[in-house]
Structures are given as C-alpha cells and as structure tokens.
C-alpha cells in the first residue's frame, strides 16, 4: 500500500481518485465522511477515504484547467487509482437547470472564447452505466441530469455563449473537468464528471471572478473586498453567490454519499481482474 495509506481498515491499491478545485466544494462531504487528512506524497490538501472494500483519495487541485490537469497527472502516476472522478460547482447555460441541480457528464469539451472553438474530449465512460447512476441519485432525492460539461479557461459571461453551445444537451460551464478527463483518456481510466449548479442560465458570476487566470490560483476574500469597496451595493450579489455555493456543496455531499458505494463496487470488480 502507498505510504500514508489510511488507517481505515482498507487494503490494496487506491480504488478511486476524486478531484475538486476548491475546499468549500467538498467541505460538507468531508465533515460527514470517514476521512483522514493525508500529508505524505501529495502537494496540496488531500484526504483519504474508506470506499467500499478499499480506499480513495480526495484532493484539492486549485482553480483552473492547468492546475487540475497537473494534479491529476501527478496523483494518477503516484497512486495508480482504478477510477477518476472530477467534481465541483458549475454554471448552467441551459434554462432546464436550477440551483443545486446535479449534472453527470455525458459529453466533455474545452471551449476557447478567443477562437470560439469547441474541442471535444473523448473521456472513457464511468465504471457503471450513466443511466444507472442517474437513477440511483434520483431515488435519493436531488434533481439529477445527464449533460454536457464544458471547460473554459476562465469564468465567462454566459450571455454570448448561446449559439456556440446551442446543439449541446444541458451545457454546464466549469474550469477543470476537461483537463481531468484528458488524463483519464490518456491513462485509460474510467471517468465520471459531476457538477452542482450554482448560477442558472440567466445569471452571471460577480465581476471579480470573471477574469483570466494567468496562473493556478483562487480568487479570495481580498478580491471580493476590493470589489465591494468599489461599490458596496454589490454585497447582495456576493451573498447570493455564497448561498448558492452552500446549496451546491450540500448537493455534492448528497451525491457522493450515493455514488461512492456504487463506484467502489465497480472499482473492486476492476481490481479483481488481472492487470
């Protein structure tokens, strides 16, 4: 077992690697799950989880495709997981989606706002059929849909994206999934993309977040404070986003409580097969 493996009664190799950009996306899940902070062999915040008969690692990558792709490549090389899962918040482009809705990716792509080109990513399918996972989530309560997860280089204003994504089913914007899906494709790992909706199609993210990311990082309270000082009337907008983020994080927790046993069972089947 790799150095620092969990003292959770788990044995064997890592069954799954879960990647989120920001700690508050997974905070409710970590509070409820049986996890332990891992400090050896990882560059950023990470927690070991008991998943079914084995173990998994949930790691925080930082914001953006570059950070997520680098973390995914490094951790996959070190841990050799059987499954790869990218999760976090997403912005709806489709009016079908409401705050807190869950979207499982059936199509993945990167979108370049400068060239307006959509580059599909042929990610491997999840270890269980997507309809089966959707039914399990729906039975547990949260509104869940299959959709298209589109990764952009920074948070874009959605008002000009209608035509570019019009042919896609339930498009959702994020900053990391395509990069992680590329790693899964390169390594031949079963892959699942999961997003919880914070902002619906008719809403835009606050301006201090809608800027290019020159390097991996996370806009913080200093950015938000500067934005509010410029115009204190923006406070309701920021509080609105905070409430939506709390709802989305709670829904991600619900989803993982349902999905991890499903995926762990499939991962064990894969582990038992000869390499």
C-alpha positions as CSV (number, residue, x, y, z in Angstrom):
1,X,0.0,0.0,0.0
2,X,1.4,3.5,-0.7
3,X,3.0,5.5,2.1
4,X,0.4,7.2,4.2
5,X,-2.5,4.9,3.3
6,X,-5.5,5.3,5.6
7,X,-5.9,3.6,8.9
8,X,-9.5,2.8,8.0
9,X,-9.3,-1.0,7.6
10,X,-8.6,-0.6,3.9
11,X,-6.2,-2.8,1.9
12,X,-4.9,-3.0,-1.6
13,X,-4.4,-0.2,-4.2
14,X,-6.3,3.0,-4.4
15,X,-9.7,2.4,-5.8
16,X,-10.6,6.0,-6.8
17,X,-9.2,9.5,-7.0
18,X,-11.6,12.4,-6.5
19,X,-10.5,15.9,-7.6
20,X,-12.2,19.2,-6.7
21,X,-10.8,22.7,-7.3
22,X,-11.8,24.3,-4.1
23,X,-12.1,23.1,-0.5
24,X,-15.5,24.6,0.1
25,X,-17.0,22.5,-2.7
26,X,-16.4,19.3,-0.6
27,X,-16.5,20.7,2.9
28,X,-19.9,19.2,3.8
29,X,-18.9,15.9,2.4
30,X,-15.6,15.8,4.4
31,X,-17.5,16.7,7.6
32,X,-19.7,13.7,7.2
33,X,-17.4,11.2,5.6
34,X,-14.9,8.9,7.3
35,X,-11.8,10.5,6.1
36,X,-8.3,11.4,7.3
37,X,-6.0,14.2,6.2
38,X,-3.1,12.9,4.1
39,X,0.2,14.8,4.4
40,X,2.6,12.4,2.6
41,X,3.0,12.1,-1.1
42,X,0.7,14.9,-2.2
43,X,1.4,18.5,-2.9
44,X,-1.9,20.1,-1.8
45,X,-4.8,19.4,0.6
46,X,-6.0,15.8,0.4
47,X,-8.0,13.3,2.4
48,X,-8.1,9.5,2.5
49,X,-11.5,7.9,2.4
50,X,-12.8,4.4,3.1
51,X,-14.7,3.5,0.0
52,X,-16.4,0.0,-0.1
53,X,-13.7,-2.6,0.4
54,X,-10.8,-0.3,-0.4
55,X,-9.8,3.3,-0.2
56,X,-9.7,6.5,-2.2
57,X,-8.2,9.9,-2.1
58,X,-10.0,13.3,-2.4
59,X,-7.5,16.0,-3.4
60,X,-7.9,19.8,-3.9
61,X,-6.2,20.9,-7.1
62,X,-6.8,24.7,-7.2
63,X,-8.7,26.6,-9.7
64,X,-8.3,26.2,-13.5
65,X,-7.6,23.5,-16.1
66,X,-3.8,23.8,-15.8
67,X,-3.8,23.2,-12.0
68,X,-6.4,20.4,-12.3
69,X,-4.5,18.6,-15.1
70,X,-1.2,18.8,-13.4
71,X,-2.6,17.5,-10.1
72,X,-4.5,14.7,-11.9
73,X,-1.4,13.6,-13.8
74,X,0.8,13.6,-10.7
75,X,-1.6,11.8,-8.5
76,X,-2.6,9.2,-11.1
77,X,1.1,8.4,-11.6
78,X,1.7,8.1,-7.9
79,X,-1.4,6.3,-6.7
80,X,-2.5,4.3,-9.8
81,X,-6.2,4.6,-9.0
82,X,-8.8,2.4,-10.7
83,X,-11.3,5.3,-11.1
84,X,-11.1,9.0,-11.7
85,X,-13.8,11.5,-10.7
86,X,-13.9,15.3,-11.2
87,X,-16.4,17.2,-9.2
88,X,-17.4,20.7,-8.1
89,X,-19.5,23.7,-8.9
90,X,-20.8,24.6,-12.4
91,X,-22.7,27.4,-14.1
92,X,-25.8,26.4,-16.2
93,X,-26.1,27.6,-19.7
94,X,-29.3,25.5,-20.2
95,X,-32.5,27.0,-18.8
96,X,-33.6,23.5,-17.8
97,X,-31.2,23.5,-14.9
98,X,-32.0,25.1,-11.4
99,X,-29.8,26.0,-8.5
100,X,-28.5,22.9,-6.7
101,X,-29.2,20.5,-9.6
102,X,-26.7,17.8,-10.2
103,X,-25.3,17.1,-13.7
104,X,-23.4,14.0,-14.6
105,X,-21.3,14.5,-17.7
106,X,-22.2,12.5,-20.8
107,X,-20.1,14.8,-23.1
108,X,-17.0,16.8,-22.3
109,X,-15.2,19.5,-24.2
110,X,-13.0,22.6,-23.9
111,X,-14.2,25.9,-25.2
112,X,-11.8,28.7,-26.3
113,X,-13.6,32.1,-26.1
114,X,-10.9,33.7,-28.3
115,X,-11.4,31.4,-31.3
116,X,-14.9,30.2,-30.3
117,X,-13.9,26.6,-30.9
118,X,-15.3,23.7,-29.0
119,X,-12.8,20.8,-28.6
120,X,-14.4,17.5,-27.6
121,X,-12.6,15.2,-25.1
122,X,-13.2,11.5,-25.7
123,X,-13.2,10.6,-22.0
124,X,-13.7,6.9,-21.0
125,X,-17.1,6.1,-19.6
126,X,-17.8,5.6,-15.9
127,X,-17.4,2.1,-14.4
128,X,-21.2,1.8,-14.2
129,X,-23.6,2.9,-16.9
130,X,-24.6,6.6,-16.6
131,X,-28.4,5.8,-16.6
132,X,-27.8,3.5,-13.6
133,X,-26.0,6.2,-11.7
134,X,-28.7,8.8,-12.6
135,X,-31.4,6.5,-11.3
136,X,-29.6,6.0,-8.0
137,X,-29.2,9.7,-7.5
138,X,-32.8,10.5,-8.4
139,X,-34.0,7.8,-5.9
140,X,-32.0,9.6,-3.2
141,X,-33.8,12.9,-3.9
142,X,-31.6,15.5,-5.7
143,X,-32.7,16.6,-9.1
144,X,-30.1,15.0,-11.4
145,X,-29.5,15.1,-15.2
146,X,-27.1,14.0,-17.8
147,X,-25.5,16.9,-19.6
148,X,-22.5,18.4,-21.3
149,X,-19.7,19.7,-19.2
150,X,-17.7,22.4,-21.0
151,X,-14.4,23.7,-19.6
152,X,-13.4,27.3,-20.2
153,X,-10.0,29.0,-19.5
154,X,-11.7,31.5,-17.1
155,X,-15.2,32.2,-15.9
156,X,-17.1,33.6,-18.9
157,X,-20.2,35.7,-19.1
158,X,-22.8,33.3,-20.4
159,X,-24.9,35.9,-22.3
160,X,-22.8,35.5,-25.5
161,X,-22.5,31.7,-25.5
162,X,-25.9,30.6,-26.6
163,X,-25.0,30.0,-30.3
164,X,-21.7,28.3,-29.5
165,X,-23.3,25.7,-27.3
166,X,-26.8,25.6,-28.7
167,X,-26.6,22.0,-30.0
168,X,-25.4,20.5,-26.7
169,X,-27.7,18.9,-24.2
170,X,-27.8,20.8,-20.9
171,X,-24.5,22.5,-21.2
172,X,-22.7,23.4,-17.9
173,X,-19.6,25.5,-17.6
174,X,-16.6,24.8,-15.4
175,X,-12.9,25.3,-15.3
176,X,-11.4,21.9,-14.7
177,X,-13.3,18.8,-16.0
178,X,-11.9,18.6,-19.5
179,X,-8.3,18.6,-18.2
180,X,-9.0,15.8,-15.8
181,X,-10.9,13.9,-18.5
182,X,-7.9,14.2,-20.7
183,X,-5.8,12.5,-18.1
184,X,-8.4,9.7,-17.7
185,X,-8.3,9.2,-21.5
186,X,-4.6,9.1,-21.7
187,X,-4.4,6.5,-18.8
188,X,-7.5,4.5,-19.9
189,X,-9.2,5.1,-16.5
190,X,-13.0,5.0,-16.1
191,X,-14.1,8.6,-15.6
192,X,-17.0,10.5,-14.1
193,X,-17.7,14.2,-14.2
194,X,-20.1,15.6,-11.6
195,X,-21.2,19.3,-11.2
196,X,-23.6,21.0,-8.9
197,X,-25.3,24.2,-10.3
198,X,-24.6,27.5,-8.6
199,X,-25.7,30.0,-11.2
200,X,-28.5,29.4,-13.6
201,X,-28.6,30.4,-17.3
202,X,-30.0,33.9,-16.7
203,X,-27.4,34.7,-14.0
204,X,-23.8,35.9,-14.2
205,X,-21.0,35.4,-11.8
206,X,-19.7,38.5,-10.0
207,X,-17.2,40.5,-12.0
208,X,-14.2,40.0,-9.7
209,X,-14.3,36.3,-10.6
210,X,-14.8,36.7,-14.4
211,X,-11.2,37.3,-15.4
212,X,-8.4,35.2,-17.0
213,X,-6.3,33.0,-14.7
214,X,-2.6,33.7,-15.6
215,X,-1.5,31.0,-13.1
216,X,-3.2,28.4,-10.9
217,X,-4.9,30.2,-8.0
218,X,-8.2,31.0,-6.3
219,X,-9.8,34.5,-6.1
220,X,-10.1,35.1,-2.4
221,X,-11.7,37.4,0.1
222,X,-9.2,40.2,-0.7
223,X,-10.5,40.2,-4.3
224,X,-14.1,40.2,-3.1
225,X,-13.4,43.0,-0.5
226,X,-11.8,45.2,-3.2
227,X,-14.8,44.6,-5.5
228,X,-17.2,45.6,-2.7
229,X,-15.2,48.7,-1.8
230,X,-15.6,49.9,-5.4
231,X,-19.4,49.6,-5.0
232,X,-21.0,48.4,-1.6
233,X,-24.3,47.9,-3.4
234,X,-22.7,44.7,-4.8
235,X,-23.0,43.0,-1.4
236,X,-26.4,41.3,-2.1
237,X,-24.9,39.8,-5.3
238,X,-22.0,38.3,-3.3
239,X,-24.3,37.0,-0.6
240,X,-26.5,35.4,-3.2
241,X,-23.5,33.5,-4.7
242,X,-22.4,32.4,-1.2
243,X,-25.9,31.0,-0.5
244,X,-25.9,29.2,-3.9
245,X,-22.4,27.8,-3.2
246,X,-23.6,26.4,0.1
247,X,-26.6,24.7,-1.6
248,X,-24.3,23.3,-4.3
249,X,-21.8,21.9,-1.8
250,X,-24.6,20.2,0.2
251,X,-25.9,18.6,-3.0
252,X,-22.4,17.4,-3.9
253,X,-22.3,15.8,-0.4
254,X,-25.6,14.0,-1.1
255,X,-24.4,12.8,-4.5
256,X,-21.1,11.4,-3.2
257,X,-23.0,9.5,-0.4
258,X,-24.9,7.7,-3.1
259,X,-22.2,7.4,-5.8
260,X,-19.2,6.3,-3.9
261,X,-20.7,2.9,-2.9
262,X,-21.8,2.4,-6.5
263,X,-18.4,3.3,-7.9
264,X,-16.4,1.4,-5.2
265,X,-18.3,-1.8,-6.1
266,X,-17.4,-1.4,-9.7
267,X,-13.8,-0.5,-8.8
268,X,-13.5,-3.7,-6.8
269,X,-14.6,-5.7,-9.8
270,X,-11.9,-3.9,-11.9
271,X,-9.3,-4.5,-9.2
272,X,-10.0,-8.2,-9.1
273,X,-9.4,-8.5,-12.8
274,X,-5.9,-9.5,-13.9
275,X,-3.7,-6.5,-14.9
